[in-house]
Amino acid sequence: MKRRYRAVLFVFVLFAGILPTSARAGDKVYLKGIPAQISTDSVISGPRRKTVESGTVFLETGTGVAKTKGGNKQDFLVIPSVLSIIPPLVAILFALLFRQVILSLMMGVLLGVWITASYKVLPAVLNTLSKVIPDSLASHDHISIIIFSVLLGGMVGIISANGGTPAIVDLVLPRIRSRRGAQLACWFLGCAIFFDDYANTLIVGNTMRPITDRYRVSREKLAFFVDATAAPVASMAVISTWIGFEVGVLTDVFHSRGIAMDGYSAFLFSIPYLFYPIFTVIFGFLLSMSGRDYGPMLKAERRAVRYNLLLSEKASPAAMETKMGEPSRPALAFIPILSVILVTLWGILYTGYSGQWELRAIFSKSDSFAALIWGSAAGCFTAAVLSLLARRLTVSEVLDSWLDGIKSMMMAVLILTLAWSLSRVCTDLKTADFILSIVSARMPMWAIPLLTFLVAAAMSFATGTSWGTMAITYPLLVPVVIGTPYLYPTIAAVLSGAVFGDHCSPISDTTIMSSMASACDHVDHVRTQIPYALTTAVTALFLGYLLL
């Protein structure tokens, strides 16, 4: 712990050492040594002026006044260029040291606003609370993402309470006749419940455990299948509780750079480059088919097969009871999920069709936010009506389960809000311009997706959060590759690296829930899963991003 605080102290001492001696608040912020286009005939006056060349001003640290073409004057604040990267780096450092994503994002936002407020604490706090955070929620796109996320969470709550989701499981059980069949059932069921990683872990773990126990599949192996089909599958699904967060962060990045592209289209085009989630799902299928294992998992499987010891002798399992209704009819879950998919696809076609049936053009021109809201609303309505018609839930029970599902998304909404706020601050500080000036000069573009995957993987593993990793790394790295062939691979590399940590980090919520739902010792689950996760990560690195 002392080392953590020493690292934080070192950062702040270093930060204080590069602050300018004096500055005053300005409407614009420019970076020392980075070209800043003000106007074609700007006249710069102030205490520190360097040169004016073709309308591009190379500014020194200090303050000044820009006299625009119309004769109006506008104050500007010039900061050392390295300061623009400090707020997101502090957010990353706090996340690594204290494993608190919300606190880390808040610290990054406050620090960035403090810089733009001429290093005054009280104005920075007041502006953060009254302007930066509210403004981040004022966007139509941002509100649309929040509405979609909470509505989809509400639908998941209803179909879990009405028994439709566990009824899907009952369709699979009569077809299982062997150890291979039990493992394949885990894999198929995990892939089928694609709409939410939390729902996946809770449903697959608790419902498949009696079957895998019967065929002597170790609890460690069950936990692996549960975990390997949770975040990796949900992150790739075109309709899931993940999609709102991914689309929200990406859209904000594009809009801050003036790019006419929505995050949903970018996500769809990046799917072929999601090497880690793709290889993880394939790897799970191959393991279930072959029945071959290695490393600590091999020892666990031999123990289960030979001695019928599903857990190690020192294991401390913790079974998790889920708030779920008795199995009813699969249609109570299938129809709402299908309605979300169909209505969303219809909405994309309806808003994107402009006379030509070219898929890329339709997705690029469509209003995906409207389509997602329509789809999630249709899913909620269908789930509620079916629950009432089937007499599985009363009106009050439908409302209660719907609200429970919405509550489960509140943490995501908070992370989204802070992520948007940090992105806004980074835009004000020209963080992307600073990174672009460094990366374009010192790093080959082909290496950016590869390095992005490594950075995102390390961060998500250390912090245990995929969404926090995406919130910090997307605004930093995506602007660097905009306009290059490496845009979609880089977007996918961030998501792939984030999923790696969510999949195998011992402090990841889905990893912990996989252990609990499978009634497996958490340490045993992490110890047996890491070699498999590293195998797919290395494969994604060398057979994916290195060959781009």
PEZIWO-V848996 format. One record per residue. N is the residue number from 1. NEAR is the number of other C-alpha atoms within 12 Angstrom. Layout:
N&NEAR ; N&NEAR
This chain:
1&9 ; 2&10 ; 3&11 ; 4&17 ; 5&15 ; 6&13 ; 7&19 ; 8&24 ; 9&17 ; 10&16 ; 11&22 ; 12&21 ; 13&13 ; 14&16 ; 15&24 ; 16&17 ; 17&14 ; 18&19 ; 19&25 ; 20&24 ; 21&16 ; 22&19 ; 23&27 ; 24&26 ; 25&27 ; 26&25 ; 27&21 ; 28&29 ; 29&44 ; 30&42 ; 31&36 ; 32&30 ; 33&24 ; 34&30 ; 35&26 ; 36&32 ; 37&24 ; 38&29 ; 39&22 ; 40&19 ; 41&19 ; 42&26 ; 43&29 ; 44&34 ; 45&23 ; 46&23 ; 47&17 ; 48&20 ; 49&22 ; 50&21 ; 51&19 ; 52&22 ; 53&19 ; 54&16 ; 55&21 ; 56&23 ; 57&31 ; 58&26 ; 59&36 ; 60&29 ; 61&32 ; 62&32 ; 63&34 ; 64&33 ; 65&31 ; 66&37 ; 67&22 ; 68&20 ; 69&16 ; 70&13 ; 71&13 ; 72&13 ; 73&21 ; 74&26 ; 75&25 ; 76&33 ; 77&38 ; 78&47 ; 79&43 ; 80&34 ; 81&36 ; 82&33 ; 83&41 ; 84&42 ; 85&39 ; 86&40 ; 87&41 ; 88&46 ; 89&32 ; 90&36 ; 91&42 ; 92&41 ; 93&33 ; 94&33 ; 95&35 ; 96&30 ; 97&25 ; 98&25 ; 99&28 ; 100&26 ; 101&39 ; 102&33 ; 103&25 ; 104&33 ; 105&43 ; 106&38 ; 107&32 ; 108&39 ; 109&44 ; 110&39 ; 111&39 ; 112&43 ; 113&43 ; 114&32 ; 115&46 ; 116&41 ; 117&31 ; 118&30 ; 119&28 ; 120&21 ; 121&18 ; 122&17 ; 123&22 ; 124&28 ; 125&25 ; 126&18 ; 127&26 ; 128&33 ; 129&22 ; 130&16 ; 131&21 ; 132&35 ; 133&33 ; 134&20 ; 135&23 ; 136&34 ; 137&29 ; 138&18 ; 139&24 ; 140&18 ; 141&32 ; 142&38 ; 143&27 ; 144&30 ; 145&44 ; 146&42 ; 147&33 ; 148&42 ; 149&45 ; 150&39 ; 151&39 ; 152&47 ; 153&43 ; 154&39 ; 155&55 ; 156&53 ; 157&43 ; 158&47 ; 159&53 ; 160&49 ; 161&39 ; 162&43 ; 163&36 ; 164&39 ; 165&44 ; 166&38 ; 167&29 ; 168&33 ; 169&37 ; 170&25 ; 171&22 ; 172&27 ; 173&27 ; 174&14 ; 175&15 ; 176&24 ; 177&17 ; 178&22 ; 179&29 ; 180&26 ; 181&30 ; 182&36 ; 183&44 ; 184&37 ; 185&39 ; 186&48 ; 187&42 ; 188&34 ; 189&39 ; 190&44 ; 191&38 ; 192&31 ; 193&41 ; 194&38 ; 195&44 ; 196&44 ; 197&42 ; 198&42 ; 199&46 ; 200&47 ; 201&48 ; 202&41 ; 203&47 ; 204&53 ; 205&52 ; 206&37 ; 207&40 ; 208&43 ; 209&40 ; 210&24 ; 211&34 ; 212&41 ; 213&31 ; 214&23 ; 215&27 ; 216&31 ; 217&44 ; 218&45 ; 219&51 ; 220&49 ; 221&55 ; 222&54 ; 223&55 ; 224&53 ; 225&54 ; 226&58 ; 227&58 ; 228&53 ; 229&53 ; 230&51 ; 231&52 ; 232&50 ; 233&48 ; 234&41 ; 235&48 ; 236&39 ; 237&31 ; 238&31 ; 239&41 ; 240&41 ; 241&47 ; 242&43 ; 243&43 ; 244&46 ; 245&47 ; 246&51 ; 247&45 ; 248&50 ; 249&50 ; 250&50 ; 251&40 ; 252&44 ; 253&44 ; 254&36 ; 255&26 ; 256&34 ; 257&28 ; 258&15 ; 259&19 ; 260&20 ; 261&29 ; 262&32 ; 263&38 ; 264&43 ; 265&34 ; 266&38 ; 267&40 ; 268&30 ; 269&28 ; 270&31 ; 271&29 ; 272&24 ; 273&37 ; 274&41 ; 275&43 ; 276&49 ; 277&43 ; 278&34 ; 279&35 ; 280&42 ; 281&38 ; 282&27 ; 283&32 ; 284&41 ; 285&29 ; 286&20 ; 287&29 ; 288&29 ; 289&22 ; 290&15 ; 291&25 ; 292&21 ; 293&26 ; 294&19 ; 295&18 ; 296&24 ; 297&34 ; 298&25 ; 299&26 ; 300&37 ; 301&33 ; 302&26 ; 303&23 ; 304&28 ; 305&23 ; 306&16 ; 307&17 ; 308&21 ; 309&24 ; 310&37 ; 311&37 ; 312&28 ; 313&16 ; 314&13 ; 315&20 ; 316&18 ; 317&27 ; 318&21 ; 319&24 ; 320&23 ; 321&17 ; 322&26 ; 323&23 ; 324&28 ; 325&28 ; 326&23 ; 327&25 ; 328&29 ; 329&27 ; 330&29 ; 331&26 ; 332&41 ; 333&40 ; 334&32 ; 335&29 ; 336&38 ; 337&39 ; 338&25 ; 339&30 ; 340&37 ; 341&30 ; 342&25 ; 343&30 ; 344&35 ; 345&31 ; 346&26 ; 347&29 ; 348&32 ; 349&28 ; 350&23 ; 351&25 ; 352&28 ; 353&22 ; 354&18 ; 355&13 ; 356&13 ; 357&14 ; 358&15 ; 359&20 ; 360&21 ; 361&21 ; 362&25 ; 363&34 ; 364&27 ; 365&29 ; 366&31 ; 367&31 ; 368&42 ; 369&38 ; 370&31 ; 371&33 ; 372&43 ; 373&34 ; 374&33 ; 375&35 ; 376&44 ; 377&33 ; 378&32 ; 379&41 ; 380&42 ; 381&30 ; 382&33 ; 383&46 ; 384&39 ; 385&27 ; 386&33 ; 387&39 ; 388&23 ; 389&16 ; 390&20 ; 391&18 ; 392&28 ; 393&30 ; 394&20 ; 395&20 ; 396&15 ; 397&23 ; 398&34 ; 399&26 ; 400&22 ; 401&34 ; 402&35 ; 403&25 ; 404&27 ; 405&33 ; 406&29 ; 407&23 ; 408&26 ; 409&33 ; 410&21 ; 411&22 ; 412&35 ; 413&35 ; 414&29 ; 415&36 ; 416&41 ; 417&38 ; 418&42 ; 419&47 ; 420&48 ; 421&47 ; 422&51 ; 423&51 ; 424&43 ; 425&48 ; 426&46 ; 427&37 ; 428&37 ; 429&42 ; 430&40 ; 431&42 ; 432&38 ; 433&35 ; 434&34 ; 435&32 ; 436&29 ; 437&22 ; 438&21 ; 439&23 ; 440&22 ; 441&12 ; 442&12 ; 443&18 ; 444&18 ; 445&30 ; 446&23 ; 447&25 ; 448&38 ; 449&44 ; 450&38 ; 451&27 ; 452&39 ; 453&44 ; 454&35 ; 455&31 ; 456&45 ; 457&40 ; 458&32 ; 459&42 ; 460&43 ; 461&38 ; 462&34 ; 463&38 ; 464&36 ; 465&42 ; 466&47 ; 467&48 ; 468&54 ; 469&53 ; 470&50 ; 471&49 ; 472&52 ; 473&48 ; 474&49 ; 475&45 ; 476&51 ; 477&47 ; 478&47 ; 479&40 ; 480&38 ; 481&35 ; 482&34 ; 483&17 ; 484&18 ; 485&19 ; 486&30 ; 487&31 ; 488&36 ; 489&41 ; 490&49 ; 491&51 ; 492&44 ; 493&47 ; 494&53 ; 495&57 ; 496&55 ; 497&55 ; 498&47 ; 499&54 ; 500&56 ; 501&47 ; 502&50 ; 503&55 ; 504&54 ; 505&38 ; 506&33 ; 507&28 ; 508&35 ; 509&31 ; 510&43 ; 511&49 ; 512&37 ; 513&44 ; 514&54 ; 515&47 ; 516&37 ; 517&41 ; 518&48 ; 519&40 ; 520&42 ; 521&35 ; 522&38 ; 523&30 ; 524&38 ; 525&46 ; 526&37 ; 527&29 ; 528&36 ; 529&42 ; 530&31 ; 531&21 ; 532&37 ; 533&38 ; 534&30 ; 535&23 ; 536&34 ; 537&38 ; 538&25 ; 539&23 ; 540&35 ; 541&31 ; 542&20 ; 543&19 ; 544&29 ; 545&36 ; 546&24 ; 547&16 ; 548&24
